[in-house]
């Protein structure tokens, strides 16, 4: 068992420590002695893009099934144990990881760790639970499809990456969920929900030594601690070819059209991500951003307009989302293409760059004001990055971004072929002019 200090903190607060337990289970903590809450996350380094075709949808299916019962607790006992002390327990699935988490009072940390460890290591995955949750997940897919502002992002990813794991929806589809058997889900669980693929992150009024002791005891009770070796990341399937020029139109009788126009971006470890972040904030990150001003404030063409970036291990996305009346979509797309082309050719102004930096700095610091967000930062960092970059260093990297770097990344990203996804009442309308 080895323990290292990843960040020394200041005046006893913000100390981040890491211990690797036998079998490769990693435990990271951050101390916040002035709070009375504790956030606990158990991160498994497996996401929807790591699924083989026969397991499509299994990662998110497991997120549901793990709360259904273990040898020592039923579904009600799992939720009641945490809610009965005023805490919260939940989970989420992403493309490259899954997280099970709880937030409780500091005195209740032992219970939170015990419940989460029980859920993650000892799920029964009974045939009856698989069938009942299959129906729940199909309802979730239908609900998601009924929200075009969410669904358009998935259609954009599917068109951008094609039929590859990173392009498929996290939830799976009605077809893949119906095809998943109990044995295939259990096989997936047994293959990946192992200590070498797992990070336990805890933030709040805690002692690192005490957290390690509690985690080790909980995993020992489950018979899941032991062995040797370093964590081995699960397979990550490549996204396929480079940026694609494509259009996907989903014809629906909606009152509002929803669109995403974009292209591939940067991977999460690309040093240029800070420059892209500044560009993104200035271009579509808020009410003062260029796209919001041009589309909504000056012309009143839409209620919602923003740009976004997403980063994965080996690729990324940059896109623009707009929700507008169906009859205004041509005008909106024309403005989007003109502004993206203008920024690719001329970059953005010094004033916009400074405003973008300010948004990034403020968003980072204000987003780390609670135990849950800090727990997520250290857990995800341990899982997907080589090192934990201190907040002060991130702020320095943002401040160090130069106009030349912004101009360079704008040319590279915004000059690529564009992909467009649209949901609205358009029949066979041709949108290819907007991606040509």
Number of C-alpha atoms within 10 A of each C-alpha: 10 9 16 11 13 18 16 14 15 8 7 10 15 19 18 21 21 23 20 20 22 18 19 23 26 29 24 27 30 27 23 22 15 9 15 14 22 26 30 28 30 26 27 27 27 25 24 27 25 21 22 14 10 13 21 26 29 28 29 22 23 22 19 20 21 24 28 24 21 21 11 12 18 15 14 11 17 21 18 15 17 20 15 10 13 12 19 17 22 15 17 14 21 17 23 23 22 24 25 22 24 23 26 22 17 17 13 16 23 15 16 28 26 17 22 26 26 23 26 24 21 21 22 17 21 15 11 10 17 21 13 12 16 19 14 14 21 18 13 13 19 13 11 14 14 11 11 22 20 12 21 25 20 19 25 27 24 19 21 31 23 18 13 16 24 27 21 22 21 23 23 21 17 16 11 15 21 15 14 18 16 16 13 14 22 16 13 17 19 12 11 17 18 19 26 24 23 28 27 32 28 34 35 29 22 22 17 22 12 12 22 22 12 19 22 21 16 22 21 13 13 17 11 18 21 15 11 13 11 15 19 12 15 18 14 19 15 15 18 15 9 13 19 19 18 20 22 19 21 19 15 15 13 14 11 21 25 26 30 28 24 32 28 25 25 22 17 17 15 13 11 16 19 21 27 23 21 28 27 25 26 28 26 22 23 18 15 17 20 19 25 25 17 18 23 18 15 9 12 12 21 19 13 14 25 22 23 17 19 14 17 17 16 15 19 17 21 21 24 22 21 27 23 22 16 17 13 14 22 12 12 24 22 12 15 21 17 13 17 21 16 15 20 21 15 12 22 19 13 11 10 19 23 16 19 26 24 18 17 22 20 12 11 14 12 10 12 15 10 16 23 21 15 23 27 22 17 27 29 22 17 21 22 17 14 9 11 16 14 15 14 11 10 15 18 12 14 20 17 13 19 14 17 11 18 24 20 17 20 24 19 12 21 23 15 17 16 23 26 28 26 29 24 22 18 18 11 9 9 10 19 13 9 19 17 10
